[in-house]
């Protein structure tokens, strides 16, 4: 994935979260994610499994409220990149196909979330 495209994806994720949570809560969310995983926001598309770890983190933290966040992020991604998708895992699959590198596996489970967090922490 080109640097400019990765920056657009990160901005879209950030914009979607901020539209629902606001500035302070979004910054607190990123700090909490970094504390739990050792990964910074800027690393979400740089390290294999990091985006999946963030997706799992959001699901675990917000439970049913996750869908509201996902919808806002997907809307922002569509506006910025024209990606017509119905889930963050689908976005990751499309991005993965573009870059010829695995960014986010489509398998969804608690084990996948835990494995993604460990993998993202150890790579780099």
Jmol script that loads the backbone (N, CA, C; Angstrom):
load data "model"
ATOM      1  N   UNK A   1       0.851  -1.173   0.000  1.00  0.00           N
ATOM      2  CA  UNK A   1       0.000   0.000   0.000  1.00  0.00           C
ATOM      3  C   UNK A   1       0.893   1.230   0.000  1.00  0.00           C
ATOM      4  N   UNK A   2       0.577   2.182  -0.855  1.00  0.00           N
ATOM      5  CA  UNK A   2       1.333   3.420  -0.930  1.00  0.00           C
ATOM      6  C   UNK A   2       1.155   4.212   0.360  1.00  0.00           C
ATOM      7  N   UNK A   3       2.179   5.004   0.671  1.00  0.00           N
ATOM      8  CA  UNK A   3       2.142   5.797   1.898  1.00  0.00           C
ATOM      9  C   UNK A   3       0.925   6.721   1.911  1.00  0.00           C
ATOM     10  N   UNK A   4       0.651   7.384   0.802  1.00  0.00           N
ATOM     11  CA  UNK A   4      -0.467   8.325   0.767  1.00  0.00           C
ATOM     12  C   UNK A   4      -1.804   7.607   0.977  1.00  0.00           C
ATOM     13  N   UNK A   5      -1.946   6.398   0.423  1.00  0.00           N
ATOM     14  CA  UNK A   5      -3.179   5.646   0.619  1.00  0.00           C
ATOM     15  C   UNK A   5      -3.292   5.210   2.080  1.00  0.00           C
ATOM     16  N   UNK A   6      -2.192   4.785   2.676  1.00  0.00           N
ATOM     17  CA  UNK A   6      -2.212   4.390   4.080  1.00  0.00           C
ATOM     18  C   UNK A   6      -2.595   5.576   4.959  1.00  0.00           C
ATOM     19  N   UNK A   7      -2.070   6.752   4.642  1.00  0.00           N
ATOM     20  CA  UNK A   7      -2.418   7.953   5.408  1.00  0.00           C
ATOM     21  C   UNK A   7      -3.905   8.270   5.281  1.00  0.00           C
ATOM     22  N   UNK A   8      -4.456   8.095   4.083  1.00  0.00           N
ATOM     23  CA  UNK A   8      -5.893   8.328   3.892  1.00  0.00           C
ATOM     24  C   UNK A   8      -6.721   7.345   4.704  1.00  0.00           C
ATOM     25  N   UNK A   9      -6.299   6.102   4.745  1.00  0.00           N
ATOM     26  CA  UNK A   9      -7.024   5.088   5.521  1.00  0.00           C
ATOM     27  C   UNK A   9      -6.979   5.446   7.007  1.00  0.00           C
ATOM     28  N   UNK A  10      -5.804   5.814   7.497  1.00  0.00           N
ATOM     29  CA  UNK A  10      -5.693   6.197   8.914  1.00  0.00           C
ATOM     30  C   UNK A  10      -6.538   7.424   9.234  1.00  0.00           C
ATOM     31  N   UNK A  11      -6.533   8.395   8.333  1.00  0.00           N
ATOM     32  CA  UNK A  11      -7.360   9.594   8.545  1.00  0.00           C
ATOM     33  C   UNK A  11      -8.839   9.237   8.560  1.00  0.00           C
ATOM     34  N   UNK A  12      -9.231   8.322   7.682  1.00  0.00           N
ATOM     35  CA  UNK A  12     -10.638   7.913   7.624  1.00  0.00           C
ATOM     36  C   UNK A  12     -11.048   7.196   8.904  1.00  0.00           C
ATOM     37  N   UNK A  13     -10.189   6.324   9.403  1.00  0.00           N
ATOM     38  CA  UNK A  13     -10.475   5.627  10.659  1.00  0.00           C
ATOM     39  C   UNK A  13     -10.606   6.649  11.785  1.00  0.00           C
ATOM     40  N   UNK A  14      -9.653   7.551  11.841  1.00  0.00           N
ATOM     41  CA  UNK A  14      -9.646   8.589  12.866  1.00  0.00           C
ATOM     42  C   UNK A  14     -10.894   9.471  12.773  1.00  0.00           C
ATOM     43  N   UNK A  15     -11.233   9.881  11.563  1.00  0.00           N
ATOM     44  CA  UNK A  15     -12.412  10.729  11.340  1.00  0.00           C
ATOM     45  C   UNK A  15     -13.690  10.023  11.778  1.00  0.00           C
ATOM     46  N   UNK A  16     -13.811   8.743  11.432  1.00  0.00           N
ATOM     47  CA  UNK A  16     -14.994   7.978  11.819  1.00  0.00           C
ATOM     48  C   UNK A  16     -15.134   7.856  13.323  1.00  0.00           C
ATOM     49  N   UNK A  17     -14.024   7.556  13.994  1.00  0.00           N
ATOM     50  CA  UNK A  17     -14.061   7.440  15.455  1.00  0.00           C
ATOM     51  C   UNK A  17     -14.401   8.774  16.107  1.00  0.00           C
ATOM     52  N   UNK A  18     -13.768   9.845  15.629  1.00  0.00           N
ATOM     53  CA  UNK A  18     -14.000  11.167  16.216  1.00  0.00           C
ATOM     54  C   UNK A  18     -15.436  11.648  15.994  1.00  0.00           C
ATOM     55  N   UNK A  19     -16.037  11.243  14.882  1.00  0.00           N
ATOM     56  CA  UNK A  19     -17.413  11.671  14.614  1.00  0.00           C
ATOM     57  C   UNK A  19     -18.396  11.074  15.616  1.00  0.00           C
ATOM     58  N   UNK A  20     -18.058   9.926  16.172  1.00  0.00           N
ATOM     59  CA  UNK A  20     -18.928   9.268  17.144  1.00  0.00           C
ATOM     60  C   UNK A  20     -18.496   9.570  18.584  1.00  0.00           C
ATOM     61  N   UNK A  21     -17.202   9.481  18.831  1.00  0.00           N
ATOM     62  CA  UNK A  21     -16.696   9.583  20.204  1.00  0.00           C
ATOM     63  C   UNK A  21     -16.271  10.987  20.623  1.00  0.00           C
ATOM     64  N   UNK A  22     -15.935  11.822  19.652  1.00  0.00           N
ATOM     65  CA  UNK A  22     -15.391  13.139  19.975  1.00  0.00           C
ATOM     66  C   UNK A  22     -13.879  13.077  20.098  1.00  0.00           C
ATOM     67  N   UNK A  23     -13.277  14.250  20.238  1.00  0.00           N
ATOM     68  CA  UNK A  23     -11.817  14.368  20.267  1.00  0.00           C
ATOM     69  C   UNK A  23     -11.188  13.670  21.476  1.00  0.00           C
ATOM     70  N   UNK A  24     -11.624  14.042  22.656  1.00  0.00           N
ATOM     71  CA  UNK A  24     -10.999  13.538  23.888  1.00  0.00           C
ATOM     72  C   UNK A  24     -11.137  12.025  24.020  1.00  0.00           C
ATOM     73  N   UNK A  25     -12.314  11.517  23.777  1.00  0.00           N
ATOM     74  CA  UNK A  25     -12.537  10.072  23.911  1.00  0.00           C
ATOM     75  C   UNK A  25     -11.745   9.291  22.875  1.00  0.00           C
ATOM     76  N   UNK A  26     -11.611   9.828  21.674  1.00  0.00           N
ATOM     77  CA  UNK A  26     -10.829   9.145  20.640  1.00  0.00           C
ATOM     78  C   UNK A  26      -9.361   9.095  21.032  1.00  0.00           C
ATOM     79  N   UNK A  27      -8.825  10.191  21.537  1.00  0.00           N
ATOM     80  CA  UNK A  27      -7.428  10.206  21.990  1.00  0.00           C
ATOM     81  C   UNK A  27      -7.237   9.232  23.154  1.00  0.00           C
ATOM     82  N   UNK A  28      -8.198   9.184  24.070  1.00  0.00           N
ATOM     83  CA  UNK A  28      -8.128   8.245  25.190  1.00  0.00           C
ATOM     84  C   UNK A  28      -8.172   6.806  24.681  1.00  0.00           C
ATOM     85  N   UNK A  29      -8.981   6.560  23.672  1.00  0.00           N
ATOM     86  CA  UNK A  29      -9.078   5.232  23.066  1.00  0.00           C
ATOM     87  C   UNK A  29      -7.733   4.800  22.494  1.00  0.00           C
ATOM     88  N   UNK A  30      -7.094   5.685  21.734  1.00  0.00           N
ATOM     89  CA  UNK A  30      -5.781   5.364  21.163  1.00  0.00           C
ATOM     90  C   UNK A  30      -4.745   5.099  22.263  1.00  0.00           C
ATOM     91  N   UNK A  31      -4.761   5.892  23.330  1.00  0.00           N
ATOM     92  CA  UNK A  31      -3.817   5.691  24.440  1.00  0.00           C
ATOM     93  C   UNK A  31      -4.061   4.339  25.118  1.00  0.00           C
ATOM     94  N   UNK A  32      -5.327   4.002  25.315  1.00  0.00           N
ATOM     95  CA  UNK A  32      -5.673   2.723  25.942  1.00  0.00           C
ATOM     96  C   UNK A  32      -5.229   1.562  25.048  1.00  0.00           C
ATOM     97  N   UNK A  33      -5.446   1.692  23.738  1.00  0.00           N
ATOM     98  CA  UNK A  33      -5.018   0.656  22.797  1.00  0.00           C
ATOM     99  C   UNK A  33      -3.497   0.494  22.852  1.00  0.00           C
ATOM    100  N   UNK A  34      -2.778   1.595  22.869  1.00  0.00           N
ATOM    101  CA  UNK A  34      -1.316   1.538  22.928  1.00  0.00           C
ATOM    102  C   UNK A  34      -0.849   0.884  24.228  1.00  0.00           C
ATOM    103  N   UNK A  35      -1.502   1.237  25.310  1.00  0.00           N
ATOM    104  CA  UNK A  35      -1.139   0.666  26.614  1.00  0.00           C
ATOM    105  C   UNK A  35      -1.360  -0.846  26.634  1.00  0.00           C
ATOM    106  N   UNK A  36      -2.459  -1.286  26.039  1.00  0.00           N
ATOM    107  CA  UNK A  36      -2.791  -2.723  26.030  1.00  0.00           C
ATOM    108  C   UNK A  36      -1.950  -3.522  25.051  1.00  0.00           C
ATOM    109  N   UNK A  37      -1.603  -2.927  23.913  1.00  0.00           N
ATOM    110  CA  UNK A  37      -0.950  -3.695  22.856  1.00  0.00           C
ATOM    111  C   UNK A  37       0.483  -3.255  22.549  1.00  0.00           C
ATOM    112  N   UNK A  38       0.847  -2.068  22.979  1.00  0.00           N
ATOM    113  CA  UNK A  38       2.154  -1.540  22.622  1.00  0.00           C
ATOM    114  C   UNK A  38       2.192  -0.940  21.226  1.00  0.00           C
ATOM    115  N   UNK A  39       1.028  -0.834  20.589  1.00  0.00           N
ATOM    116  CA  UNK A  39       0.943  -0.324  19.212  1.00  0.00           C
ATOM    117  C   UNK A  39       0.371   1.090  19.195  1.00  0.00           C
ATOM    118  N   UNK A  40       1.006   1.941  18.430  1.00  0.00           N
ATOM    119  CA  UNK A  40       0.518   3.307  18.260  1.00  0.00           C
ATOM    120  C   UNK A  40      -0.423   3.370  17.069  1.00  0.00           C
ATOM    121  N   UNK A  41      -1.242   4.387  17.052  1.00  0.00           N
ATOM    122  CA  UNK A  41      -2.187   4.604  15.953  1.00  0.00           C
ATOM    123  C   UNK A  41      -1.473   4.573  14.608  1.00  0.00           C
ATOM    124  N   UNK A  42      -0.317   5.175  14.533  1.00  0.00           N
ATOM    125  CA  UNK A  42       0.428   5.272  13.281  1.00  0.00           C
ATOM    126  C   UNK A  42       0.903   3.914  12.766  1.00  0.00           C
ATOM    127  N   UNK A  43       0.886   2.900  13.621  1.00  0.00           N
ATOM    128  CA  UNK A  43       1.353   1.567  13.239  1.00  0.00           C
ATOM    129  C   UNK A  43       0.241   0.653  12.731  1.00  0.00           C
ATOM    130  N   UNK A  44      -0.990   1.132  12.730  1.00  0.00           N
ATOM    131  CA  UNK A  44      -2.127   0.274  12.372  1.00  0.00           C
ATOM    132  C   UNK A  44      -2.008  -0.355  10.994  1.00  0.00           C
ATOM    133  N   UNK A  45      -1.420   0.332  10.041  1.00  0.00           N
ATOM    134  CA  UNK A  45      -1.285  -0.226   8.698  1.00  0.00           C
ATOM    135  C   UNK A  45       0.147  -0.614   8.365  1.00  0.00           C
ATOM    136  N   UNK A  46       1.047  -0.425   9.301  1.00  0.00           N
ATOM    137  CA  UNK A  46       2.454  -0.735   9.051  1.00  0.00           C
ATOM    138  C   UNK A  46       2.836  -2.130   9.529  1.00  0.00           C
ATOM    139  N   UNK A  47       2.210  -2.591  10.588  1.00  0.00           N
ATOM    140  CA  UNK A  47       2.562  -3.888  11.162  1.00  0.00           C
ATOM    141  C   UNK A  47       1.483  -4.913  10.835  1.00  0.00           C
ATOM    142  N   UNK A  48       1.882  -6.087  10.375  1.00  0.00           N
ATOM    143  CA  UNK A  48       0.894  -7.134  10.092  1.00  0.00           C
ATOM    144  C   UNK A  48       0.087  -7.467  11.347  1.00  0.00           C
ATOM    145  N   UNK A  49      -1.209  -7.527  11.195  1.00  0.00           N
ATOM    146  CA  UNK A  49      -2.092  -7.875  12.304  1.00  0.00           C
ATOM    147  C   UNK A  49      -2.500  -6.711  13.184  1.00  0.00           C
ATOM    148  N   UNK A  50      -1.893  -5.545  12.993  1.00  0.00           N
ATOM    149  CA  UNK A  50      -2.200  -4.405  13.865  1.00  0.00           C
ATOM    150  C   UNK A  50      -3.624  -3.898  13.657  1.00  0.00           C
ATOM    151  N   UNK A  51      -4.066  -3.819  12.410  1.00  0.00           N
ATOM    152  CA  UNK A  51      -5.423  -3.349  12.153  1.00  0.00           C
ATOM    153  C   UNK A  51      -6.444  -4.334  12.695  1.00  0.00           C
ATOM    154  N   UNK A  52      -6.161  -5.600  12.557  1.00  0.00           N
ATOM    155  CA  UNK A  52      -7.051  -6.612  13.128  1.00  0.00           C
ATOM    156  C   UNK A  52      -7.079  -6.501  14.646  1.00  0.00           C
ATOM    157  N   UNK A  53      -5.924  -6.272  15.251  1.00  0.00           N
ATOM    158  CA  UNK A  53      -5.868  -6.115  16.710  1.00  0.00           C
ATOM    159  C   UNK A  53      -6.706  -4.912  17.149  1.00  0.00           C
ATOM    160  N   UNK A  54      -6.642  -3.828  16.382  1.00  0.00           N
ATOM    161  CA  UNK A  54      -7.429  -2.636  16.709  1.00  0.00           C
ATOM    162  C   UNK A  54      -8.918  -2.911  16.548  1.00  0.00           C
ATOM    163  N   UNK A  55      -9.278  -3.611  15.490  1.00  0.00           N
ATOM    164  CA  UNK A  55     -10.678  -3.976  15.256  1.00  0.00           C
ATOM    165  C   UNK A  55     -11.198  -4.836  16.410  1.00  0.00           C
ATOM    166  N   UNK A  56     -10.427  -5.815  16.821  1.00  0.00           N
ATOM    167  CA  UNK A  56     -10.816  -6.684  17.935  1.00  0.00           C
ATOM    168  C   UNK A  56     -10.895  -5.900  19.242  1.00  0.00           C
ATOM    169  N   UNK A  57      -9.957  -4.974  19.430  1.00  0.00           N
ATOM    170  CA  UNK A  57      -9.955  -4.114  20.611  1.00  0.00           C
ATOM    171  C   UNK A  57     -11.253  -3.320  20.684  1.00  0.00           C
ATOM    172  N   UNK A  58     -11.651  -2.737  19.557  1.00  0.00           N
ATOM    173  CA  UNK A  58     -12.902  -1.960  19.521  1.00  0.00           C
ATOM    174  C   UNK A  58     -14.102  -2.837  19.825  1.00  0.00           C
ATOM    175  N   UNK A  59     -14.135  -4.034  19.237  1.00  0.00           N
ATOM    176  CA  UNK A  59     -15.252  -4.952  19.489  1.00  0.00           C
ATOM    177  C   UNK A  59     -15.334  -5.321  20.962  1.00  0.00           C
ATOM    178  N   UNK A  60     -14.201  -5.623  21.550  1.00  0.00           N
ATOM    179  CA  UNK A  60     -14.177  -5.998  22.960  1.00  0.00           C
ATOM    180  C   UNK A  60     -14.557  -4.860  23.884  1.00  0.00           C
ATOM    181  N   UNK A  61     -14.159  -3.659  23.527  1.00  0.00           N
ATOM    182  CA  UNK A  61     -14.416  -2.500  24.368  1.00  0.00           C
ATOM    183  C   UNK A  61     -15.862  -2.016  24.269  1.00  0.00           C
ATOM    184  N   UNK A  62     -16.400  -2.012  23.054  1.00  0.00           N
ATOM    185  CA  UNK A  62     -17.719  -1.410  22.840  1.00  0.00           C
ATOM    186  C   UNK A  62     -18.855  -2.409  22.653  1.00  0.00           C
ATOM    187  N   UNK A  63     -18.551  -3.685  22.509  1.00  0.00           N
ATOM    188  CA  UNK A  63     -19.569  -4.721  22.327  1.00  0.00           C
ATOM    189  C   UNK A  63     -20.591  -4.325  21.261  1.00  0.00           C
ATOM    190  N   UNK A  64     -21.853  -4.183  21.622  1.00  0.00           N
ATOM    191  CA  UNK A  64     -22.899  -3.856  20.645  1.00  0.00           C
ATOM    192  C   UNK A  64     -22.692  -2.466  20.033  1.00  0.00           C
ATOM    193  N   UNK A  65     -22.072  -1.565  20.772  1.00  0.00           N
ATOM    194  CA  UNK A  65     -21.807  -0.230  20.267  1.00  0.00           C
ATOM    195  C   UNK A  65     -20.757  -0.202  19.165  1.00  0.00           C
ATOM    196  N   UNK A  66     -20.056  -1.304  18.998  1.00  0.00           N
ATOM    197  CA  UNK A  66     -19.043  -1.415  17.949  1.00  0.00           C
ATOM    198  C   UNK A  66     -19.628  -1.134  16.570  1.00  0.00           C
ATOM    199  N   UNK A  67     -20.830  -1.596  16.315  1.00  0.00           N
ATOM    200  CA  UNK A  67     -21.457  -1.422  14.996  1.00  0.00           C
ATOM    201  C   UNK A  67     -21.611   0.051  14.639  1.00  0.00           C
ATOM    202  N   UNK A  68     -21.884   0.887  15.606  1.00  0.00           N
ATOM    203  CA  UNK A  68     -22.009   2.333  15.371  1.00  0.00           C
ATOM    204  C   UNK A  68     -20.655   2.891  14.933  1.00  0.00           C
ATOM    205  N   UNK A  69     -19.594   2.495  15.639  1.00  0.00           N
ATOM    206  CA  UNK A  69     -18.250   2.941  15.276  1.00  0.00           C
ATOM    207  C   UNK A  69     -17.852   2.423  13.901  1.00  0.00           C
ATOM    208  N   UNK A  70     -18.123   1.142  13.663  1.00  0.00           N
ATOM    209  CA  UNK A  70     -17.772   0.541  12.377  1.00  0.00           C
ATOM    210  C   UNK A  70     -18.466   1.277  11.231  1.00  0.00           C
ATOM    211  N   UNK A  71     -19.739   1.571  11.408  1.00  0.00           N
ATOM    212  CA  UNK A  71     -20.490   2.266  10.364  1.00  0.00           C
ATOM    213  C   UNK A  71     -19.886   3.650  10.078  1.00  0.00           C
ATOM    214  N   UNK A  72     -19.500   4.372  11.116  1.00  0.00           N
ATOM    215  CA  UNK A  72     -18.898   5.696  10.945  1.00  0.00           C
ATOM    216  C   UNK A  72     -17.549   5.593  10.230  1.00  0.00           C
ATOM    217  N   UNK A  73     -16.746   4.612  10.598  1.00  0.00           N
ATOM    218  CA  UNK A  73     -15.447   4.423   9.950  1.00  0.00           C
ATOM    219  C   UNK A  73     -15.633   4.023   8.485  1.00  0.00           C
ATOM    220  N   UNK A  74     -16.560   3.115   8.226  1.00  0.00           N
ATOM    221  CA  UNK A  74     -16.810   2.690   6.845  1.00  0.00           C
ATOM    222  C   UNK A  74     -17.302   3.845   5.984  1.00  0.00           C
ATOM    223  N   UNK A  75     -18.151   4.670   6.542  1.00  0.00           N
ATOM    224  CA  UNK A  75     -18.641   5.843   5.820  1.00  0.00           C
ATOM    225  C   UNK A  75     -17.487   6.778   5.473  1.00  0.00           C
ATOM    226  N   UNK A  76     -16.615   7.000   6.417  1.00  0.00           N
ATOM    227  CA  UNK A  76     -15.458   7.854   6.192  1.00  0.00           C
ATOM    228  C   UNK A  76     -14.513   7.247   5.155  1.00  0.00           C
ATOM    229  N   UNK A  77     -14.299   5.947   5.223  1.00  0.00           N
ATOM    230  CA  UNK A  77     -13.454   5.269   4.231  1.00  0.00           C
ATOM    231  C   UNK A  77     -14.050   5.382   2.830  1.00  0.00           C
ATOM    232  N   UNK A  78     -15.366   5.269   2.740  1.00  0.00           N
ATOM    233  CA  UNK A  78     -16.011   5.391   1.437  1.00  0.00           C
ATOM    234  C   UNK A  78     -15.834   6.802   0.875  1.00  0.00           C
ATOM    235  N   UNK A  79     -16.012   7.810   1.728  1.00  0.00           N
ATOM    236  CA  UNK A  79     -15.859   9.199   1.275  1.00  0.00           C
ATOM    237  C   UNK A  79     -14.433   9.488   0.816  1.00  0.00           C
ATOM    238  N   UNK A  80     -13.463   8.997   1.550  1.00  0.00           N
ATOM    239  CA  UNK A  80     -12.064   9.300   1.245  1.00  0.00           C
ATOM    240  C   UNK A  80     -11.477   8.442   0.129  1.00  0.00           C
ATOM    241  N   UNK A  81     -11.859   7.144   0.083  1.00  0.00           N
ATOM    242  CA  UNK A  81     -11.226   6.220  -0.854  1.00  0.00           C
ATOM    243  C   UNK A  81     -12.184   5.556  -1.832  1.00  0.00           C
ATOM    244  N   UNK A  82     -13.481   5.771  -1.639  1.00  0.00           N
ATOM    245  CA  UNK A  82     -14.448   5.129  -2.523  1.00  0.00           C
ATOM    246  C   UNK A  82     -14.546   3.632  -2.321  1.00  0.00           C
ATOM    247  N   UNK A  83     -14.263   3.160  -1.107  1.00  0.00           N
ATOM    248  CA  UNK A  83     -14.331   1.728  -0.813  1.00  0.00           C
ATOM    249  C   UNK A  83     -15.744   1.354  -0.373  1.00  0.00           C
ATOM    250  N   UNK A  84     -16.525   0.725  -1.252  1.00  0.00           N
ATOM    251  CA  UNK A  84     -17.888   0.319  -0.884  1.00  0.00           C
ATOM    252  C   UNK A  84     -17.862  -1.016  -0.142  1.00  0.00           C
ATOM    253  N   UNK A  85     -17.808  -0.980   1.170  1.00  0.00           N
ATOM    254  CA  UNK A  85     -17.715  -2.197   1.964  1.00  0.00           C
ATOM    255  C   UNK A  85     -18.772  -2.219   3.055  1.00  0.00           C
ATOM    256  N   UNK A  86     -18.987  -3.408   3.599  1.00  0.00           N
ATOM    257  CA  UNK A  86     -19.997  -3.548   4.651  1.00  0.00           C
ATOM    258  C   UNK A  86     -19.395  -3.891   6.003  1.00  0.00           C
ATOM    259  N   UNK A  87     -18.079  -4.090   6.067  1.00  0.00           N
ATOM    260  CA  UNK A  87     -17.434  -4.397   7.350  1.00  0.00           C
ATOM    261  C   UNK A  87     -15.963  -4.011   7.292  1.00  0.00           C
ATOM    262  N   UNK A  88     -15.379  -3.831   8.464  1.00  0.00           N
ATOM    263  CA  UNK A  88     -13.953  -3.514   8.508  1.00  0.00           C
ATOM    264  C   UNK A  88     -13.116  -4.677   7.998  1.00  0.00           C
ATOM    265  N   UNK A  89     -13.561  -5.891   8.210  1.00  0.00           N
ATOM    266  CA  UNK A  89     -12.808  -7.038   7.699  1.00  0.00           C
ATOM    267  C   UNK A  89     -12.803  -7.038   6.174  1.00  0.00           C
ATOM    268  N   UNK A  90     -13.901  -6.601   5.573  1.00  0.00           N
ATOM    269  CA  UNK A  90     -13.959  -6.499   4.116  1.00  0.00           C
ATOM    270  C   UNK A  90     -13.007  -5.407   3.616  1.00  0.00           C
ATOM    271  N   UNK A  91     -12.933  -4.310   4.333  1.00  0.00           N
ATOM    272  CA  UNK A  91     -11.985  -3.237   3.998  1.00  0.00           C
ATOM    273  C   UNK A  91     -10.577  -3.795   4.023  1.00  0.00           C
ATOM    274  N   UNK A  92     -10.252  -4.514   5.073  1.00  0.00           N
ATOM    275  CA  UNK A  92      -8.915  -5.074   5.204  1.00  0.00           C
ATOM    276  C   UNK A  92      -8.598  -6.027   4.057  1.00  0.00           C
ATOM    277  N   UNK A  93      -9.568  -6.820   3.658  1.00  0.00           N
ATOM    278  CA  UNK A  93      -9.364  -7.736   2.538  1.00  0.00           C
ATOM    279  C   UNK A  93      -9.059  -6.958   1.262  1.00  0.00           C
ATOM    280  N   UNK A  94      -9.823  -5.905   1.000  1.00  0.00           N
ATOM    281  CA  UNK A  94      -9.571  -5.083  -0.188  1.00  0.00           C
ATOM    282  C   UNK A  94      -8.196  -4.434  -0.144  1.00  0.00           C
ATOM    283  N   UNK A  95      -7.831  -3.899   0.999  1.00  0.00           N
ATOM    284  CA  UNK A  95      -6.521  -3.273   1.137  1.00  0.00           C
ATOM    285  C   UNK A  95      -5.411  -4.299   0.978  1.00  0.00           C
ATOM    286  N   UNK A  96      -5.647  -5.478   1.507  1.00  0.00           N
ATOM    287  CA  UNK A  96      -4.675  -6.558   1.400  1.00  0.00           C
ATOM    288  C   UNK A  96      -4.464  -6.940  -0.064  1.00  0.00           C
ATOM    289  N   UNK A  97      -5.542  -7.021  -0.826  1.00  0.00           N
ATOM    290  CA  UNK A  97      -5.434  -7.360  -2.233  1.00  0.00           C
ATOM    291  C   UNK A  97      -4.667  -6.285  -2.997  1.00  0.00           C
ATOM    292  N   UNK A  98      -4.862  -5.034  -2.625  1.00  0.00           N
ATOM    293  CA  UNK A  98      -4.163  -3.928  -3.286  1.00  0.00           C
ATOM    294  C   UNK A  98      -2.666  -3.966  -3.028  1.00  0.00           C
ATOM    295  N   UNK A  99      -2.300  -4.310  -1.810  1.00  0.00           N
ATOM    296  CA  UNK A  99      -0.889  -4.225  -1.439  1.00  0.00           C
ATOM    297  C   UNK A  99      -0.141  -5.542  -1.587  1.00  0.00           C
ATOM    298  N   UNK A 100      -0.853  -6.626  -1.901  1.00  0.00           N
ATOM    299  CA  UNK A 100      -0.258  -7.953  -2.015  1.00  0.00           C
ATOM    300  C   UNK A 100       0.330  -8.417  -0.686  1.00  0.00           C
ATOM    301  N   UNK A 101      -0.135  -7.830   0.415  1.00  0.00           N
ATOM    302  CA  UNK A 101       0.339  -8.225   1.743  1.00  0.00           C
ATOM    303  C   UNK A 101      -0.860  -8.399   2.650  1.00  0.00           C
ATOM    304  N   UNK A 102      -0.773  -9.335   3.553  1.00  0.00           N
ATOM    305  CA  UNK A 102      -1.886  -9.570   4.466  1.00  0.00           C
ATOM    306  C   UNK A 102      -1.906  -8.480   5.515  1.00  0.00           C
ATOM    307  N   UNK A 103      -2.991  -7.702   5.542  1.00  0.00           N
ATOM    308  CA  UNK A 103      -3.154  -6.657   6.541  1.00  0.00           C
ATOM    309  C   UNK A 103      -4.105  -7.128   7.620  1.00  0.00           C
ATOM    310  N   UNK A 104      -5.182  -7.763   7.218  1.00  0.00           N
ATOM    311  CA  UNK A 104      -6.191  -8.144   8.197  1.00  0.00           C
ATOM    312  C   UNK A 104      -6.877  -9.418   7.732  1.00  0.00           C
ATOM    313  N   UNK A 105      -6.609 -10.563   8.331  1.00  0.00           N
ATOM    314  CA  UNK A 105      -7.297 -11.783   7.952  1.00  0.00           C
ATOM    315  C   UNK A 105      -8.802 -11.664   8.186  1.00  0.00           C
ATOM    316  N   UNK A 106      -9.581 -12.391   7.412  1.00  0.00           N
ATOM    317  CA  UNK A 106     -11.028 -12.288   7.551  1.00  0.00           C
ATOM    318  C   UNK A 106     -11.573 -13.187   8.661  1.00  0.00           C
ATOM    319  N   UNK A 107     -10.772 -14.099   9.212  1.00  0.00           N
ATOM    320  CA  UNK A 107     -11.235 -14.970  10.291  1.00  0.00           C
ATOM    321  C   UNK A 107     -11.545 -14.143  11.527  1.00  0.00           C
ATOM    322  N   UNK A 108     -12.699 -14.333  12.116  1.00  0.00           N
ATOM    323  CA  UNK A 108     -13.122 -13.554  13.278  1.00  0.00           C
ATOM    324  C   UNK A 108     -13.376 -14.482  14.453  1.00  0.00           C
ATOM    325  N   UNK A 109     -12.587 -14.374  15.494  1.00  0.00           N
ATOM    326  CA  UNK A 109     -12.831 -15.116  16.723  1.00  0.00           C
ATOM    327  C   UNK A 109     -11.992 -14.499  17.830  1.00  0.00           C
ATOM    328  N   UNK A 110     -12.266 -14.902  19.055  1.00  0.00           N
ATOM    329  CA  UNK A 110     -11.475 -14.392  20.178  1.00  0.00           C
ATOM    330  C   UNK A 110     -10.016 -14.806  20.012  1.00  0.00           C
ATOM    331  N   UNK A 111      -9.773 -16.039  19.536  1.00  0.00           N
ATOM    332  CA  UNK A 111      -8.403 -16.492  19.315  1.00  0.00           C
ATOM    333  C   UNK A 111      -7.719 -15.655  18.248  1.00  0.00           C
ATOM    334  N   UNK A 112      -8.447 -15.313  17.199  1.00  0.00           N
ATOM    335  CA  UNK A 112      -7.874 -14.486  16.140  1.00  0.00           C
ATOM    336  C   UNK A 112      -7.498 -13.119  16.692  1.00  0.00           C
ATOM    337  N   UNK A 113      -8.333 -12.547  17.552  1.00  0.00           N
ATOM    338  CA  UNK A 113      -8.038 -11.248  18.153  1.00  0.00           C
ATOM    339  C   UNK A 113      -6.786 -11.327  19.018  1.00  0.00           C
ATOM    340  N   UNK A 114      -6.714 -12.353  19.842  1.00  0.00           N
ATOM    341  CA  UNK A 114      -5.554 -12.501  20.716  1.00  0.00           C
ATOM    342  C   UNK A 114      -4.288 -12.738  19.898  1.00  0.00           C
ATOM    343  N   UNK A 115      -4.395 -13.582  18.892  1.00  0.00           N
ATOM    344  CA  UNK A 115      -3.250 -13.859  18.029  1.00  0.00           C
ATOM    345  C   UNK A 115      -2.796 -12.626  17.275  1.00  0.00           C
ATOM    346  N   UNK A 116      -3.725 -11.809  16.819  1.00  0.00           N
ATOM    347  CA  UNK A 116      -3.388 -10.587  16.091  1.00  0.00           C
ATOM    348  C   UNK A 116      -2.648  -9.618  16.985  1.00  0.00           C
ATOM    349  N   UNK A 117      -3.089  -9.498  18.230  1.00  0.00           N
ATOM    350  CA  UNK A 117      -2.429  -8.573  19.153  1.00  0.00           C
ATOM    351  C   UNK A 117      -1.015  -9.033  19.450  1.00  0.00           C
ATOM    352  N   UNK A 118      -0.824 -10.336  19.665  1.00  0.00           N
ATOM    353  CA  UNK A 118       0.522 -10.859  19.929  1.00  0.00           C
ATOM    354  C   UNK A 118       1.420 -10.674  18.720  1.00  0.00           C
ATOM    355  N   UNK A 119       0.890 -10.987  17.536  1.00  0.00           N
ATOM    356  CA  UNK A 119       1.660 -10.862  16.306  1.00  0.00           C
ATOM    357  C   UNK A 119       2.073  -9.424  16.043  1.00  0.00           C
ATOM    358  N   UNK A 120       1.154  -8.507  16.227  1.00  0.00           N
ATOM    359  CA  UNK A 120       1.437  -7.091  15.972  1.00  0.00           C
ATOM    360  C   UNK A 120       2.463  -6.559  16.959  1.00  0.00           C
ATOM    361  N   UNK A 121       2.390  -7.005  18.202  1.00  0.00           N
ATOM    362  CA  UNK A 121       3.357  -6.554  19.221  1.00  0.00           C
ATOM    363  C   UNK A 121       4.751  -7.066  18.905  1.00  0.00           C
ATOM    364  N   UNK A 122       4.847  -8.300  18.418  1.00  0.00           N
ATOM    365  CA  UNK A 122       6.169  -8.905  18.217  1.00  0.00           C
ATOM    366  C   UNK A 122       6.819  -8.515  16.896  1.00  0.00           C
ATOM    367  N   UNK A 123       6.024  -8.036  15.912  1.00  0.00           N
ATOM    368  CA  UNK A 123       6.635  -7.659  14.635  1.00  0.00           C
ATOM    369  C   UNK A 123       7.151  -6.234  14.714  1.00  0.00           C
ATOM    370  N   UNK A 124       8.122  -5.945  13.943  1.00  0.00           N
ATOM    371  CA  UNK A 124       8.589  -4.568  13.883  1.00  0.00           C
ATOM    372  C   UNK A 124       9.977  -4.500  14.262  1.00  0.00           C
TER     373      UNK A 124
END
end "model"
wireframe off; spacefill off
backbone 0.3
color backbone group
